[in-house]
Amino acid sequence: MEHYRGAKPRLPGGRNISGWRDCCFRAFESAGLPHRRIESWHYTDLRALMRERLPLANPPAGEAIEKLNRQLAGPMAAKRRIVLADGYFVPELSSPLPEGVRVRSLAAALAEDRPGLIPLLSCGGLGEEDPVLALNAAMMQSGALIEVGPGVAVNEPIHLVYAAAAPSPVSYFSRSVLTVGNGACVRLAEWGLSPGGPASSPRQANAVLAIDVGEGASLFHSAKAGGAASGSIQLDSLLARIGAGARFETFSFVSGAAALRRQMFIRLEGADSEASIKGVSLLRGREHADVTLRLEHAGARCRSREIFKYIADEQATGVFQGKIRVLPEAQKTDAKMLAKAVLLSESAAMNSKPELEIFADDVVCGHGATSGSLDKDQLFYLQSRGLRFDEAEALLLEAFAADVIDSIGYEEVAKRFRNAVRAWLSARRRTELEAEPATA
């Protein structure tokens, strides 16, 4: 609370934005940091995890930008990208975008205080009861405002890159907005960039992406989360409103998460829209990854599919909370949700909580959840064909994750996630081999 009062004079925005900040902070103030006695945060006790708050990050400059520019000069050099460094939009590191796509700093848009900006930022009030979203709205420093014009088609992905710039521990609050005009089609890929792999210093990141998909439009979205230093806390929120006859596909990949919560608040507002919401989480050590989904069917004849898969090893903990809510006017809804987990050690844990809330009487809805170990018969079969145990195990685990990854409609993105799964499995096998006692 003291942090907010001290930082508010430096936060961008006119009178309307300032009033909205205060309103959101009062909502956070009344709830406080979420803890296990709040039902939706039962498995991720943020009050216990966040013992102290880190100082706010400053906009990157000079040497920090040059260092990031060198990192982006490799495989990302030719990519269409939008770069946020510690939450701040950095035009010098970003690249030109296709015709019909505009991007600007959210801080500049906040300073203009233009009418209609708050409904865009809040996605029409999605998730407004969540204290982490309220805190983000109160403290947001910057982000990107991305606008795709009506009828524009962008086949190559636009990369939204979250880069770690500050050498010391910091916190940051970013909020980005993507609007997809009626009849447009775009691909957006989110991923993190840290110095030399995992960030050298812990971070407390609270990032929001608010999406508005217009009527008849299509958005194909993917996000790679994790890779932060030990002691980091990563809070990612996705807000999405889907218009009539629109298509929305999102895939999230979680790996290397010290303590992470990825929450999605999605509303199918118009009739005949479609959503595909999928994800894979690979966890080891004492990593904690919480994926929480709130999907609301508000339009008739909408279809949604949700599939999430977890692989947890050592003392890692996975969490999946998914709720599908079907409103009375959403007749002929077709919605299915499934969460599956493979536990590779007796110390690994998985908490699954799928829910349905149905207020319409002409629907087809279902949900399910499974947790268990690998099939011993399948392992034996592969070993009988000449594979070592570790090779057979890795093959089954890769296949477990692959059927979700293969559903990504763009091969370049799917290949990146397949490689990430193989790298995780290879690192796990190396660790196990190193841990084996030497034989005489």
N, C-alpha and C positions, 0 to 999 in steps of 0.2 A: 504494500500500500504506500509506504514511504517512497519506494522506487518509482511508482507511477506519478506521484505528486511532484517529485523532483524532475522527472523526465518530460512531463507534459508540455512545458513551455517550448521544448525543442522538437516536439513531434509535429509533422506537417498537417495542415488542414485549416479551413476557415471556420466560421461560427457553427455551421450545421454539423460539420465533421467533429468539431470539438464537443458539441452537445451530445452527439452519438457516442463519442468516446466515454464521456462521463456516465451516460446511461448504462453502457456495457460494463464499465468498471464497477458501478454500484451493484449490478447483477453478480459480478464475480465476487465482490466484497461480501455480499450476503451469503454466498455459498462457500467461499474459501477454496483452497486447493482441494481437489477431489480426493477422496479416501475410500477405503474398502466398505464403509457403511453406506456409500452411495451405490445403488444397485448397478448402474451402468459402468462403474469404476471398481467393482468388487475385486477383480483379479489384478488390477494395476493401481496400487496405492501410491498415488503421486505425492501425497503428503509425507510418506515415509521415504520415498526415493529422493525427493528434492529437499535436502537439509539446509541448503543455502542458495541464494540467488547470485548469479554471476553478473558482472557489469555489462551494460548494453554495448553492443558492437558499434564502432564508428564506421562511416563510409570508407571503403578502401582507397588508397592513394599510392602514387609513386612506386616504390619497390614492390609492394604487395600486388599491384596490378601487373607489373612487368613479370613477376614470378608466375602468376596465373596465365599470362599470355604465353609464356614458354610451355606451360603444361598443355595448353589448348592447341599448340602448334603441331601436335602429332596427328593422331587419327581424327581429331575433331576439326582440323583446319578447314576442311572443305564443307563442313556441315552447316546447315541453317540452325543458328543457335541464339538463345537469349540467356544471358548469364546474370545470375544473382550472386553476389559475393557477400557472405554474411547477411543475406537478406536484402541487400541494396542492388538495384538494377545498374549495370555497368555497360553503357553504350560502347565504350572502347573495346570491350571484350566480345561484344555481340556482333553478329553478322547481318548483312541485308536479308530481308525476308521477301517472299514472292509477292508479286503484284496482287493487291486486294487484301493484304495482311498488314496491319499497323501495330506497332508496339511503342509504348512510352513508359516512362517511370510513373509508378503509382503515386509517388510522393508529389510529383508535379500535378497530377490530377486531383489529389487531395487538396493541394494549395488553391486550386481553382474553385473548389467547393461547388462544382456544377450540379444542377438539379438531376435527380435520378441516379446519382452515384451510390448512395447508401443502399437502395434496393439491389443494385448489382453486387456490391461488396458483401451483403448479407444473404444473397441468393433468395430473396423473398422471405427471409426469416427462418431458413433451414437451420436446424440444430441450435436454435436460439436459447434453449435451456441448458446448453453445455457450458460449464464454467471455463474450460480451456479456450473455447471459441470466443467467449466474452472477453477473456483476458487478451487474446490476440487482437480483437477489435479495438480495445482500449489502448494497446501498446504498439500497434503496427507502425513500423518505421518507413518501409518502402515495399517494393515488389514490382511486378510488371502488369500493365494493362494491355491485353492482346485482343485485337478486334479483327475478326475474319468477316469480310463483306458477304452479302447475299449472293448465292450462286457460285462463289469462288471454290475451286477444287485444288487442293494441295496434296499431291500424292506422296511426295517425300516427307518424312517426319521433320517437324520442327522440334529442336531439342531445348528443353528448359533445364539449364544446368545450375545446380546449387553448389557454389564453391566456398571452401573454407579459406579465409584470407588472414584473419588476425592470428598472430603467433601465440597469443596467450588465451586462457579460458574466457569465453564471452557468452552472452545470451543474445538472441535476436528474435524479432517478431516480424515476419513478412506475410503479406497477403497479396496474392495475384488474382487477376480476373481474366477469364477467357470467354469472349462472346462469339458464337458461331451463328452467322446470319442464316436466314431461311434458305433452304436448298443447298447450302454449302457443304463441303466435305474436307476434313482436315485430320492430320495425324499429329499427335503431341506426345513426346517422350521426355519424362522427367528422370533425372539421375543426378547423383552427387559426385563432386570432385574434391578430393582432399589431398594435401601435400604428401606425395610418396605413398598413397594408399590411405589407410585410416588416419584421421586427423591426429596430430601430435598432442593437441590440447583438448580437454573436454569442452563440450558445448551444450548449452541448453537452447534447443531450437524449437520454436513454435511457428509452423508454417501452414498457411491456408491457401488452397486453390479453389476459387469459386468459378463455376462453369455454367453458362447459359446456352443451351443448344436450341436453335430456332426450329420452326416447323419444317419438316421434310429434310432436315440436315443430318449429317453423319459425323460423329467424332470417334476416332480410334485413339485411345489413350493408354500409355503404359508408364509405370513408375518403378524405379529401383531405389529402395530405401535401405539404410544401414551403413556400415563401414565407418562408424564413428569411434572415437577413442574411448577407452575404459572410463567410466564415470559420466559419460554423456547421457543426456535425456533428449529424445527426439519425439516431438508431437506433430504429426502430420494430419491435416484435416482436408477432406475433399467434399465440396458442396456442389451439387449438380441438379439443375432443373432441365427436364427433357420435354420439348414441345411435341405437338401432335405429329404423328407420322415420322418421327425422328428415330435415329439409331445411335445408341451409345454403347461403346465397348471399352472396358477398362481392365487392365491387368497390373497387379502389383507383385513385385519380387522383393522379399525381405531376407537379408543375410548380413551377418556381422553387426547385429543390433545389440548394443549394450543394454539399453532400456528404451523400447520404442512402442508407441501406440499410433496406429494408423486408423483413423476413423472416417467413415464415409456416410454422408447424409444425402440421399438421392431421392428425387421425386419425379415420377412419370406423370406429368401434368396433363398432357394432351392425349386424345384417343389414338389407338393404333401405333403406339410407340414401342420400342424394343430396347432392352438393356441386357448386356452380358457383363457380369462382374466376377472376375476370377483372380486367383493369386496363389503364389507358392512361397513358403517360408522355410528357410534352412537355418537351424539353430544349434549351437554347441556351447560348451563352457557353461557360463552362468547367464547367458543371454536371455532376454525376456522380450517377446514380441506379442503385442495385442492388436488384433485386427477386429474392429467393431463396425458393423454395417447396420444402417437404418434405411430401409427402402420402402418408399410409400407409393402405392399404386393409386393415383387420383383420377386417371382417365380410363375409359372403357376400352376393352379389347387389347390391352397391353400384355406384352410377354416379357418375362425376365428369367435369366438363368444365373445362379450364383454357385461357384465351385471354388473351394479353398483347400489347399493341401499343405501339410506341415511335415517336416522331418526334424525330429528333436533328438539330440545326443547329449551325453554327459548330464549336467545338472540344468539344462536349458528348460525354459517354460514357454509354451505356446498358449495363446488365448484366441478363441474365435467366438464373438458374440454377433449373431445376425438376427435381425427382426424384419419380417415382411409385413407391412400394414396395408390392408386392402380397404379403401373407403367405400361407402355405400354406392356411390355413383360409378365405381370401377367394375361394372359387370363384365363377365366373360374374361376375367383376368386369368392368365396362365403363368404361374410362378413356381419355380423349384429351387431349393437351396440345399447344398451338401457340403459338409466339412469332413475331411479325412486326415488322420495323423498316423505316422509311423514313429514309434518310440524305439530308439536304438539302445537305451540303457534303462536300468531299473530306477535310476534317479531322475530321468527326464519326466516332465509333466505336461499334460495337455488339458485345457479347460474349454469345453465346447458348450455353447448355449444357443441353439437355434430356436426361433420363436415365430409363430404366425398369429396375426391379429386380423380377423376377417369380419367385415361388416357388410359384405355383399353375399347374395345367395346363389349366384350362378358363376362359380369359379372352379378352376382346377389348380390347387396349391398343395405343395408338399415340402417337407424338409427332413434331413437326416444327418447323423454324425457317427463316425466310427473312429476308434483309436485302438492300436494294437501293434504287434511286432511283425516282422517279415515272416512270410509263410515258409516253414521249415521244409516242406515238401518241394517247394520251388527252389530253395537253396540247394537241397540235395540233388535235384535233377540237374541243375547247372554244374554242380561239382562232379557229378557222374559223367559229364561231357568234357571234363578236363580242366575246368576253371578252378582256381584257388578260391577259398572261402571269401576273401576280401574282394576278389574280382566279381564273384557271383553276387555278393551283397551290393556292390556298387552298381552293377548292371540292373538289378531290380529297383534300386532307389532312383536311378536315372530314368527308368521307364515309368516309375510312379509319378514323377514330376513332369515327364515329357508330354503326356497327353493333354495337360492344361496348357503348357507352353506352345505346343503345336497348333493350338486353336487361334493363336495370334495371327492375324491376317497378313502381316508384313514380314517377309523372311529375314530381312536385315535385323529387325528387332528381336524376332524369335531366336535367331542364331546367337545373338549376344547373351540372351538368358540361358540358352543351352550351354554355352561355354562357361557361364557363371556357375551352373550346376556342376559341370565336370570339374571345374577348378576347386569347388568346395569339397567334392568327394575325393579328389586327389590329395588335397591338404589333410583331410581326415585320415586317409590311408597312410600317408607319411607319418602322421602323429602316432598312429597305432603301431606302425613298424618300429618307430624309434622307441616306443614304450615297451616293446617286447624284450624280455631278458635275454642277454647273450648266451648262446649255447657253447659248451666246451668243444 
